[in-house]
Amino acid sequence: METVFTTSYVDPDLDGVACAIAYAEFMHATGRSATACLLGHPTVEAEFALRTLEVPRPLERGPFTAEEKVILLDASEPLHFQGQLDVAQVVEVIDHRQVHEAQVFVNAKIQIELVGAAATLVAEKFFEQNVTPSREAALILQAAVISNTQNFQASTTTDRDHAMMAALGAVAALPSGFTHDMFAAKSDFTGPKLAQAMDTETGVFEISGKRIGIVQLELVGSDVLVENRHLEILAILEHLCEQNKLDFIFLTMLDIEEKLNRFICADPFMQTSLSSALNVTFTDNLAIRQGIIMRKQITPLLKSYLEKLSPSSG
């Protein structure tokens, strides 16, 4: 039986890691051979969840060889794989983003559905087939749903996310205090951790012929971080812009307790674009928007605005 590999984008977040693990388990349970693996290194939050929930860590590996088959989870844009695979190798794509490039995976079965977490889509497969997930799969999928919906505060959250959280919780309950501890762990940006996190959490998007970097941090206490390290954040953004050969870059901070986003951006054109697309106002390179909005929601709004401009704009 041919083995396929379940994986997510390079340096995956908790949703991607959880989906890779759980979907490989689901495939085994339904008579197919699959191996979960990771490209690059998981985020701090994903590492915390794996360690705390005692879920075996998938193998980290390098580029896929030409003959290997791949299933992508929580991922649907070739740009995010940094040459680690060829689109022809991909046999299935499961993602939940409005803006995607799933159509380029010409040999793949595609499932793109707008729910809060890709983990919800994977969890549904278990219950639709009357397959009970293992304790480990149930726990890591719950953690991913909580993470990606910002503990159900994000506007992307759906009834399906709530339903799968309840169904998975009936299989295995998360430890007391897990949600608080997980968000606290991902909010540790002391010393060099800030630059490391911003590097890891940089998403690169091709929009209207421009390479745009969107750095997303999810944390508590974003006001303190901005107050104490505003200039450092701007310097890191400038470095990431050069490192990734970007035209523009900005940071969005999702504050889980304040239930808002703080944006930091130094480029006047991008400030104007974000102001128009998101209805925010920048002062000293900082803007605040009430209510949590995710990067995957920002991207289509920014894309819509930029595509209305003439090609010579910016």
C-alpha positions in Angstrom: 0.0 0.0 0.0 1.4 3.4 -1.0 2.1 5.7 1.9 1.2 9.4 1.6 2.4 12.1 3.9 0.1 14.5 5.7 1.7 17.9 6.4 1.1 21.7 6.5 3.1 24.7 5.4 6.7 25.4 6.4 7.0 26.2 10.2 3.3 25.2 10.9 1.1 26.6 13.6 -1.0 24.5 15.9 -3.9 24.1 13.5 -1.6 22.7 10.8 0.3 20.4 13.2 -3.0 19.0 14.7 -4.5 18.4 11.3 -1.4 16.5 10.0 -1.4 14.3 13.1 -5.2 13.6 13.2 -5.7 13.1 9.4 -2.9 10.5 9.3 -4.7 8.7 12.1 -8.1 9.0 10.3 -6.6 7.6 7.1 -5.2 4.6 9.0 -8.5 4.0 10.7 -10.2 4.0 7.3 -7.8 1.6 5.6 -5.2 3.9 4.0 -1.5 4.3 4.8 -0.3 7.8 5.9 2.5 9.3 7.8 2.3 12.7 9.5 5.3 14.9 9.1 6.3 18.6 9.5 8.2 20.9 7.2 10.4 23.1 9.4 9.7 23.7 13.1 6.3 24.1 14.8 5.4 27.4 16.5 5.8 27.9 20.2 2.1 27.3 20.7 2.2 24.1 18.8 5.2 22.9 20.8 3.4 23.8 24.0 0.3 21.8 23.1 2.2 18.7 21.9 4.3 18.7 25.2 1.4 19.5 27.6 -1.1 17.1 26.0 1.6 14.4 25.6 0.9 14.0 21.9 3.8 12.3 20.0 5.6 14.8 17.8 5.6 14.2 14.1 8.9 13.8 12.3 10.5 16.9 10.9 11.8 16.4 7.4 13.2 18.2 4.4 11.9 18.4 0.8 9.7 15.7 -0.5 11.2 13.5 -3.2 9.5 13.5 -6.6 7.8 10.2 -6.2 6.2 10.9 -2.8 2.6 11.9 -2.5 1.4 14.6 -0.2 -1.8 15.7 1.5 -1.8 19.4 2.5 -3.8 20.5 5.6 -4.4 24.1 6.7 -2.4 25.1 3.6 -3.3 25.9 0.0 -0.7 28.3 -1.4 2.5 27.1 -3.1 4.4 30.2 -1.9 4.2 28.9 1.7 6.2 25.7 0.9 9.4 27.4 0.0 10.3 24.8 -2.7 9.8 21.8 -0.4 7.4 20.1 -2.7 6.0 20.2 -6.3 2.3 21.0 -6.8 2.0 17.8 -8.9 2.8 15.7 -5.8 -0.2 16.9 -3.9 -3.2 14.5 -3.9 -5.5 16.3 -1.5 -5.9 19.8 0.0 -8.0 20.6 3.1 -8.1 24.3 4.1 -10.4 27.0 5.4 -9.1 30.2 3.9 -11.1 32.5 1.7 -8.0 33.5 -0.3 -6.1 30.5 -1.6 -4.5 29.0 -4.6 -5.8 25.5 -4.3 -6.6 25.4 -8.1 -2.8 25.0 -8.9 -2.8 21.6 -7.3 -4.0 19.9 -10.4 -3.9 16.3 -9.1 -5.5 17.0 -5.8 -9.0 16.6 -4.3 -9.8 20.0 -2.9 -11.8 20.9 0.2 -12.0 24.6 1.1 -14.7 25.5 3.6 -14.9 28.7 5.6 -14.8 27.5 9.2 -12.8 28.8 12.2 -10.2 26.0 12.1 -9.0 23.4 9.6 -9.1 21.1 12.7 -12.9 21.3 12.5 -12.9 19.9 9.0 -10.6 17.0 10.0 -12.6 16.3 13.2 -15.8 16.1 11.1 -14.4 13.3 9.0 -14.0 11.1 12.1 -17.6 11.6 13.2 -19.1 11.3 9.7 -17.5 7.9 9.4 -18.3 6.8 13.0 -14.6 6.6 13.8 -13.6 7.6 17.4 -10.4 9.6 17.4 -7.7 8.6 19.9 -7.2 10.6 23.1 -4.2 12.3 21.5 -6.0 13.3 18.3 -9.1 14.5 20.2 -7.0 16.7 22.5 -4.7 18.2 19.9 -7.7 19.0 17.6 -9.5 20.7 20.4 -6.4 22.8 21.2 -6.2 23.8 17.5 -9.9 24.8 17.4 -9.4 27.0 20.5 -6.3 28.5 19.1 -7.6 29.3 15.6 -10.9 30.7 16.8 -9.2 32.7 19.6 -11.2 30.7 22.1 -14.3 31.3 20.0 -14.0 35.1 20.0 -12.9 35.4 16.3 -15.6 36.3 13.8 -14.6 33.3 11.7 -16.0 31.0 14.4 -18.9 28.9 13.2 -21.4 26.6 14.7 -19.4 23.7 13.2 -16.4 24.7 15.3 -18.5 24.7 18.4 -20.1 21.3 17.5 -16.7 19.6 16.9 -15.3 21.1 20.1 -18.2 19.4 22.0 -17.9 16.1 20.2 -14.1 16.0 20.7 -14.5 17.0 24.4 -16.7 13.9 24.9 -13.8 11.7 23.8 -11.1 13.4 25.9 -11.3 16.5 28.1 -8.5 19.1 28.0 -6.7 19.7 31.3 -8.0 22.3 33.6 -6.5 25.7 32.8 -5.1 24.6 29.5 -6.5 27.4 27.4 -5.1 30.1 29.7 -1.8 28.4 29.9 -1.6 28.0 26.1 -2.3 31.6 25.3 0.1 32.7 28.1 2.9 30.5 26.6 2.4 32.1 23.1 2.6 35.6 24.7 6.2 35.2 25.9 8.3 37.5 23.6 11.1 38.3 26.0 14.5 39.0 24.5 15.2 37.5 21.1 11.9 35.5 21.2 10.1 38.5 19.7 12.2 38.6 16.5 12.0 34.8 16.3 8.3 34.8 16.6 7.8 37.5 14.1 10.0 35.6 11.6 8.1 32.4 12.1 4.7 34.1 11.9 5.4 36.0 8.7 3.0 35.1 5.9 3.9 36.2 2.4 1.2 36.9 -0.1 1.3 37.9 -3.8 -1.4 40.6 -4.2 -1.8 42.8 -7.2 1.8 42.1 -8.3 3.3 43.0 -4.9 4.9 40.7 -2.3 3.2 41.6 1.0 4.3 40.3 4.3 1.7 40.0 7.1 3.1 39.2 10.5 0.5 37.9 12.9 1.1 37.6 16.7 -1.6 36.3 19.0 -1.1 37.3 22.6 -2.3 38.9 25.8 -0.8 42.3 26.8 -0.2 43.7 23.4 -0.4 47.3 24.8 2.6 46.6 27.0 4.5 45.1 24.1 3.9 48.1 21.9 4.7 50.6 24.7 8.0 49.0 25.6 9.3 47.7 22.2 7.6 49.8 19.4 10.9 50.9 17.8 12.3 47.4 18.0 9.2 46.0 16.3 9.6 48.5 13.5 13.3 47.5 13.1 12.4 43.8 13.0 9.7 44.5 10.3 12.3 46.3 8.2 14.7 43.4 8.5 12.0 40.9 7.6 11.0 43.0 4.6 14.5 42.9 3.3 15.1 39.3 4.2 12.0 38.1 2.3 12.3 40.5 -0.6 9.0 42.1 0.1 7.4 45.2 -1.2 5.4 45.9 2.0 5.1 44.4 5.4 3.0 45.0 8.6 2.3 43.5 11.9 -1.1 42.6 13.3 -1.4 41.7 17.0 -4.5 39.8 18.1 -5.0 40.6 21.8 -7.1 37.8 23.2 -8.1 39.5 26.4 -8.7 43.0 25.0 -10.5 41.5 22.0 -8.9 43.8 19.5 -6.1 44.1 16.9 -3.1 46.4 17.1 -1.4 47.1 13.7 2.1 48.4 13.3 3.2 49.6 9.9 5.8 52.2 8.8 5.0 52.4 5.1 2.7 55.3 4.2 1.1 53.5 1.2 0.4 50.4 3.2 -1.0 52.5 6.1 -3.4 54.1 3.6 -4.3 50.7 2.2 -5.0 49.2 5.6 -6.9 52.3 6.7 -9.2 52.0 3.7 -9.5 48.2 3.8 -10.0 47.8 7.6 -11.4 51.3 8.6 -8.6 52.1 11.0 -6.5 55.2 11.6 -2.7 55.2 12.0 -1.0 57.5 14.5 2.8 57.1 15.0 2.7 53.9 12.8 0.1 52.3 15.1 -3.6 51.6 14.6 -6.2 49.8 16.7 -9.3 47.9 15.6 -11.9 46.7 18.0 -12.9 43.1 17.6 -10.5 40.4 16.6 -9.8 39.9 12.9 -7.5 37.2 11.6 -4.9 37.4 8.9 -7.0 35.1 6.7 -9.8 37.7 6.9 -7.4 40.7 6.4 -6.0 39.2 3.2 -9.1 39.2 1.1 -10.1 42.7 2.3 -6.6 44.1 1.4 -6.7 42.2 -1.9 -10.0 43.7 -2.8 -8.8 47.2 -2.0 -5.5 46.9 -3.9 -7.1 45.4 -6.9 -9.3 48.5 -7.3 -6.2 50.7 -7.6 -4.5 51.4 -10.8 -1.4 49.2 -11.5 0.8 52.3 -11.0 -0.5 52.8 -7.5 2.2 52.5 -4.7 
